Amino acid sequence: MHINPYIFILPRSPDQIVWDYKNHKQFELNLEYSIRLAHLIDNPEKFDDSNIIDTQFLSAGILATSTKETIEWGWDELSKIFHIGTKNIPCEYIPQDINEWSRHYLGHCIDVLATPAPEDRRTERPTSERIDLPHPSCLPESALATTLTGRKTCRTFTGKMVSLEEVGTLLYLSLGYLRERENDVDETIVEGLGARRSSPSGGGLNACEGFLHVQNVCGLEPGLYAYHPTDHALSFVNPLPDSPLGQLLCGQHFINNLPVGLFITARFDKLWWKYEHSRAYRMAYVEAGHISQTFQLVATALGLSTWLTGALADDQVESLLGIEESSEQPLFFVGCGQSDGQVMCTELKALLNSRGSQQ
């Protein structure tokens, strides 16, 4: 008998909270159950199948008949609990098509809006103390400013083919090791850490990687590809699954015909190697955010519309990318293609219009 390796315990008088963070289950134990669990933690072989508490622990998953080998976690348990505990968002039901998603999402928004929104910033100063700033007059002339103001999240895509040249530009300027910055390397740079991307990276580690999800790219067969920044090249990983893209992204089926997207992963082992404290875990998400924004700005400059999400069916994505049970983990998804620029998908707009006509 074994203790579930994915539980932690919180003292909450008068009970003890046992949390199975991998399976998103919580239990409250009274004194009798808490004492018995302490005995079993001390020696799992004391398990007694005639003891109702022991059998309840087994049924609840607090105990297990076997233990699965877990990856070596380079930081303390706190970051491990957060990372694993926020994977595979628990959903009672994952929408199977765009119409189901629209109904579920609209229902969620209605529930949220039924409660008051948070107040403005508590640090807001009185109006009399504000200093008006001059309007940024450089906007019309600046290509960067035009790209920044033009970027927006779209949810309707035509599925039209994206060129291999556009994909190459997107990947090189988002994740590539820039040849244009090779002169930045001097004697202060540690050997092996001289590569420079367009986005900043904690410790210069370039801990994030990218996997391309291809549905309609000229010159590429549909499938999943790993990007190799050193060589600015792709390698085939897996064919596309039978299920649509939205199924990998928690039922967001409005994105099913997106021609190309990027799964951004983090190499935790790189971060562990340099930073032994788990605060460095934050840097993985910061870096993924930088790369996501850069990808979107490049896509916008190329005349493509963008969409992004952090809602992943983690286990399915990991398996598809070939990184399951490893120190490389998917964090984010961003994609692009031709669009009519609509922020809201057609099906959700239709639901809102029908509600408006009934009121």
C-alpha positions as CSV (number, residue, x, y, z in Angstrom):
1,M,0.0,0.0,0.0
2,H,1.2,3.5,-0.8
3,I,0.3,7.1,0.1
4,N,-0.9,9.1,-2.8
5,P,2.1,11.3,-3.7
6,Y,-0.2,14.1,-4.9
7,I,-1.8,15.1,-1.6
8,F,-1.0,17.8,0.8
9,I,-2.6,18.5,4.2
10,L,-3.8,21.8,5.7
11,P,-4.8,22.2,9.4
12,R,-8.2,23.9,9.5
13,S,-9.5,23.6,13.1
14,P,-11.3,21.5,14.1
15,D,-10.6,19.4,11.0
16,Q,-7.7,18.5,8.7
17,I,-8.0,19.2,5.0
18,V,-6.5,16.6,2.7
19,W,-6.2,17.9,-0.9
20,D,-5.5,15.6,-3.8
21,Y,-4.2,18.4,-6.1
22,K,-3.7,16.3,-9.2
23,N,-7.3,15.0,-9.3
24,H,-8.8,18.2,-7.8
25,K,-10.4,16.4,-4.8
26,Q,-10.6,17.7,-1.3
27,F,-11.5,15.8,1.9
28,E,-12.1,17.0,5.5
29,L,-10.9,14.6,8.2
30,N,-12.0,14.7,11.8
31,L,-9.7,13.7,14.6
32,E,-10.2,10.0,14.3
33,Y,-9.6,9.9,10.6
34,S,-6.6,12.3,11.0
35,I,-4.9,10.1,13.6
36,R,-5.5,7.0,11.4
37,L,-4.0,8.7,8.4
38,A,-0.9,9.7,10.5
39,H,-0.5,6.0,11.4
40,L,-0.7,5.0,7.7
41,I,1.7,7.7,6.6
42,D,4.2,6.4,9.3
43,N,3.8,2.9,7.9
44,P,1.5,2.2,4.9
45,E,1.8,-1.5,5.6
46,K,-0.5,-1.0,8.6
47,F,-3.4,-0.9,6.1
48,D,-6.2,-3.1,7.4
49,D,-8.9,-4.1,4.8
50,S,-11.3,-4.8,7.7
51,N,-10.9,-1.2,9.0
52,I,-13.6,1.0,7.4
53,I,-11.4,4.1,7.6
54,D,-8.6,2.4,5.7
55,T,-11.0,1.2,2.9
56,Q,-12.5,4.7,2.7
57,F,-9.0,6.2,2.2
58,L,-8.3,3.6,-0.5
59,S,-11.6,4.4,-2.2
60,A,-11.0,8.1,-2.0
61,G,-7.5,7.8,-3.6
62,I,-5.7,9.0,-0.5
63,L,-4.1,5.5,-0.5
64,A,-3.2,3.5,-3.6
65,T,-2.3,-0.1,-4.2
66,S,0.6,1.0,-6.4
67,T,2.6,4.2,-7.0
68,K,3.4,5.8,-10.3
69,E,6.9,7.1,-10.9
70,T,6.8,10.9,-11.0
71,I,9.3,13.3,-12.7
72,E,12.1,14.7,-10.6
73,W,10.9,18.2,-9.5
74,G,13.9,20.5,-9.2
75,W,12.2,23.0,-6.9
76,D,10.3,22.7,-3.6
77,E,6.8,21.2,-3.4
78,L,5.0,24.5,-3.5
79,S,5.6,25.1,-7.2
80,K,4.9,21.5,-8.0
81,I,1.6,21.7,-6.2
82,F,0.6,24.8,-8.1
83,H,1.7,23.5,-11.5
84,I,0.1,20.1,-11.3
85,G,-2.8,21.4,-9.4
86,T,-3.7,23.8,-12.2
87,K,-3.4,21.3,-15.0
88,N,-6.4,19.7,-16.7
89,I,-9.0,22.3,-15.8
90,P,-11.8,20.3,-14.1
91,C,-14.9,20.6,-16.2
92,E,-18.2,18.8,-15.6
93,Y,-18.6,18.6,-19.4
94,I,-16.4,19.7,-22.3
95,P,-18.4,21.2,-25.2
96,Q,-18.3,19.0,-28.2
97,D,-19.0,21.7,-30.8
98,I,-19.2,25.4,-31.3
99,N,-22.9,25.7,-30.4
100,E,-22.5,23.9,-27.1
101,W,-19.5,26.1,-26.3
102,S,-21.4,29.2,-27.0
103,R,-24.3,28.2,-24.7
104,H,-21.9,27.2,-21.9
105,Y,-19.8,30.4,-22.3
106,L,-22.9,32.7,-22.4
107,G,-24.3,30.9,-19.3
108,H,-21.0,31.4,-17.5
109,C,-20.9,35.1,-18.4
110,I,-24.5,35.6,-17.3
111,D,-23.7,34.0,-13.9
112,V,-20.6,36.2,-13.5
113,L,-22.4,39.4,-14.4
114,A,-25.2,38.7,-11.9
115,T,-22.7,39.7,-9.2
116,P,-21.2,43.2,-8.8
117,A,-17.9,43.9,-10.6
118,P,-14.8,44.7,-8.5
119,E,-14.4,48.4,-7.6
120,D,-11.8,50.6,-9.4
121,R,-8.2,50.5,-8.1
122,R,-8.1,51.2,-4.4
123,T,-5.0,53.3,-5.0
124,E,-6.8,55.6,-7.4
125,R,-6.0,59.2,-6.5
126,P,-8.6,62.0,-6.5
127,T,-9.2,63.6,-9.9
128,S,-7.7,66.9,-8.8
129,E,-4.3,65.3,-8.4
130,R,-4.1,63.7,-11.9
131,I,-1.7,65.1,-14.5
132,D,-2.9,64.9,-18.1
133,L,-0.3,63.5,-20.5
134,P,0.2,64.7,-24.1
135,H,-1.4,62.5,-26.8
136,P,1.2,60.1,-28.3
137,S,1.7,62.0,-31.5
138,C,4.1,59.5,-32.9
139,L,1.4,56.9,-33.5
140,P,0.6,57.7,-37.1
141,E,4.3,57.5,-38.2
142,S,5.5,54.6,-36.2
143,A,5.2,51.1,-37.7
144,L,5.6,49.5,-34.2
145,A,2.8,51.7,-32.8
146,T,0.5,50.8,-35.7
147,T,1.2,47.2,-35.0
148,L,0.5,47.5,-31.3
149,T,-2.8,49.4,-31.8
150,G,-3.8,47.0,-34.6
151,R,-3.3,43.8,-32.6
152,K,-6.5,42.3,-31.2
153,T,-7.9,38.9,-30.3
154,C,-10.2,37.4,-33.0
155,R,-12.4,34.4,-32.8
156,T,-13.5,34.0,-36.4
157,F,-11.0,32.6,-38.9
158,T,-11.5,31.7,-42.5
159,G,-9.1,28.7,-42.5
160,K,-7.3,30.2,-45.5
161,M,-3.8,28.9,-46.1
162,V,-0.8,30.6,-44.5
163,S,2.5,30.6,-46.4
164,L,5.6,28.8,-45.3
165,E,7.4,32.1,-45.5
166,E,5.0,33.7,-43.1
167,V,5.4,30.8,-40.7
168,G,9.2,31.0,-40.9
169,T,9.1,34.8,-40.2
170,L,6.7,34.2,-37.2
171,L,8.9,31.5,-35.7
172,Y,12.2,33.3,-36.3
173,L,11.2,36.6,-34.8
174,S,9.3,34.9,-31.9
175,L,11.5,31.9,-30.9
176,G,14.5,31.9,-33.3
177,Y,18.1,32.6,-32.2
178,L,18.7,35.9,-34.0
179,R,21.7,35.9,-36.3
180,E,21.5,39.7,-36.2
181,R,22.4,39.7,-32.5
182,E,25.4,37.4,-32.7
183,N,27.7,40.3,-32.1
184,D,26.0,40.9,-28.7
185,V,28.0,37.9,-27.3
186,D,31.2,38.8,-25.5
187,E,33.5,37.4,-22.8
188,T,30.8,38.1,-20.1
189,I,28.5,35.6,-21.6
190,V,28.7,32.0,-20.4
191,E,29.5,29.5,-23.1
192,G,26.3,27.9,-24.3
193,L,24.1,30.8,-23.2
194,G,25.0,33.2,-26.0
195,A,21.8,32.7,-28.1
196,R,19.6,35.8,-28.2
197,R,15.9,36.0,-29.0
198,S,13.7,39.0,-29.6
199,S,12.0,38.5,-26.2
200,P,13.8,38.6,-22.9
201,S,14.4,35.4,-21.0
202,G,15.1,34.8,-17.3
203,G,18.8,34.3,-16.9
204,G,19.3,34.2,-20.6
205,L,18.3,30.5,-20.5
206,N,15.7,30.6,-23.3
207,A,13.7,28.0,-21.3
208,C,10.7,28.2,-23.6
209,E,10.3,26.1,-26.7
210,G,7.6,25.9,-29.4
211,F,5.6,23.2,-31.2
212,L,3.7,24.2,-34.3
213,H,0.1,23.0,-34.8
214,V,-0.3,22.9,-38.6
215,Q,-3.7,22.6,-40.3
216,N,-3.3,24.7,-43.5
217,V,0.2,25.9,-44.2
218,C,1.6,25.9,-47.8
219,G,4.4,23.3,-48.0
220,L,3.7,21.5,-44.7
221,E,1.6,18.4,-44.1
222,P,-0.9,18.8,-41.3
223,G,0.5,17.7,-38.0
224,L,2.6,18.8,-35.0
225,Y,6.1,20.0,-35.5
226,A,8.9,20.9,-33.1
227,Y,10.8,24.1,-33.8
228,H,14.6,24.1,-33.5
229,P,15.7,27.7,-33.0
230,T,19.4,27.0,-33.4
231,D,18.9,25.7,-37.0
232,H,15.6,27.7,-37.7
233,A,14.1,24.4,-38.7
234,L,11.1,22.1,-38.0
235,S,10.8,18.4,-37.3
236,F,7.7,16.3,-37.5
237,V,6.4,15.0,-34.2
238,N,2.9,13.6,-34.7
239,P,0.0,13.7,-37.1
240,L,-3.1,15.7,-36.1
241,P,-5.5,13.8,-33.8
242,D,-8.9,12.8,-35.1
243,S,-10.6,15.3,-32.7
244,P,-10.7,19.0,-33.6
245,L,-8.3,21.6,-32.2
246,G,-11.0,23.0,-29.9
247,Q,-11.0,19.6,-28.1
248,L,-7.4,20.2,-27.0
249,L,-8.3,23.7,-25.9
250,C,-11.2,22.9,-23.4
251,G,-14.0,23.0,-25.9
252,Q,-13.2,26.3,-27.6
253,H,-14.4,25.0,-31.0
254,F,-14.7,28.4,-32.7
255,I,-10.9,27.9,-33.3
256,N,-11.2,24.6,-35.1
257,N,-10.2,25.9,-38.6
258,L,-7.2,28.0,-37.4
259,P,-4.6,27.3,-40.0
260,V,-1.6,27.5,-37.7
261,G,-0.9,27.8,-34.0
262,L,2.0,27.5,-31.5
263,F,2.1,25.6,-28.3
264,I,4.6,27.3,-26.0
265,T,6.3,25.0,-23.6
266,A,8.7,25.5,-20.7
267,R,11.9,23.5,-20.1
268,F,11.8,23.5,-16.3
269,D,15.0,21.6,-16.1
270,K,16.8,24.6,-17.6
271,L,15.3,26.8,-14.9
272,W,16.1,24.3,-12.1
273,W,19.7,24.1,-13.3
274,K,20.4,27.8,-12.7
275,Y,17.7,28.8,-10.1
276,E,17.2,26.3,-7.3
277,H,14.4,28.4,-5.7
278,S,10.8,27.9,-6.9
279,R,10.3,31.7,-7.4
280,A,11.9,31.0,-10.8
281,Y,8.8,29.1,-11.7
282,R,7.1,32.5,-12.2
283,M,9.7,33.2,-14.9
284,A,8.5,30.4,-17.1
285,Y,5.1,32.1,-17.4
286,V,6.6,35.5,-17.8
287,E,8.8,34.3,-20.7
288,A,5.8,32.5,-22.3
289,G,3.9,35.8,-22.1
290,H,6.7,37.7,-23.8
291,I,6.9,35.1,-26.6
292,S,3.2,35.1,-27.1
293,Q,3.0,38.9,-27.4
294,T,5.9,38.9,-29.8
295,F,4.2,36.2,-32.0
296,Q,1.0,38.3,-32.1
297,L,2.8,41.5,-33.0
298,V,4.7,39.8,-35.8
299,A,1.5,38.1,-37.1
300,T,-0.3,41.5,-37.0
301,A,2.5,43.1,-38.9
302,L,2.1,40.3,-41.5
303,G,-1.6,41.2,-41.9
304,L,-2.8,38.1,-39.9
305,S,-5.2,38.1,-37.0
306,T,-4.4,36.4,-33.7
307,W,-6.0,34.4,-30.9
308,L,-4.5,33.0,-27.7
309,T,-5.5,30.8,-24.7
310,G,-4.1,29.2,-21.6
311,A,-7.0,26.7,-21.4
312,L,-5.4,23.4,-22.4
313,A,-6.3,19.8,-22.0
314,D,-2.8,19.3,-20.6
315,D,-2.5,15.5,-20.7
316,Q,-3.8,15.3,-24.3
317,V,-1.5,18.1,-25.4
318,E,1.6,16.6,-23.7
319,S,0.9,13.3,-25.3
320,L,0.5,14.9,-28.7
321,L,3.7,16.8,-28.3
322,G,5.6,13.7,-27.1
323,I,6.6,15.3,-23.8
324,E,4.3,13.5,-21.3
325,E,5.8,12.8,-17.9
326,S,8.8,15.1,-18.6
327,S,10.3,18.3,-17.3
328,E,9.1,20.1,-20.4
329,Q,5.5,21.3,-20.0
330,P,3.0,23.1,-22.2
331,L,1.9,26.5,-20.8
332,F,0.2,28.5,-23.6
333,F,-1.2,28.4,-27.1
334,V,-1.3,31.3,-29.6
335,G,-2.4,31.1,-33.3
336,C,-3.0,33.2,-36.3
337,G,-4.7,33.3,-39.7
338,Q,-7.0,35.3,-42.0
339,S,-10.0,36.7,-40.2
340,D,-12.9,39.1,-40.6
341,G,-11.7,40.7,-37.4
342,Q,-14.6,39.7,-35.2
343,V,-13.9,39.4,-31.5
344,M,-16.9,37.2,-30.9
345,C,-17.7,34.0,-32.8
346,T,-20.8,33.9,-35.0
347,E,-22.6,31.4,-32.9
348,L,-22.2,33.4,-29.7
349,K,-23.3,36.6,-31.4
350,A,-26.4,34.7,-32.7
351,L,-27.3,33.6,-29.1
352,L,-26.9,37.2,-27.8
353,N,-29.0,38.6,-30.6
354,S,-31.8,36.0,-29.9
355,R,-31.7,36.9,-26.2
356,G,-31.9,40.6,-27.1
357,S,-34.9,40.1,-29.3
358,Q,-36.7,38.2,-26.5
359,Q,-36.3,41.0,-24.0
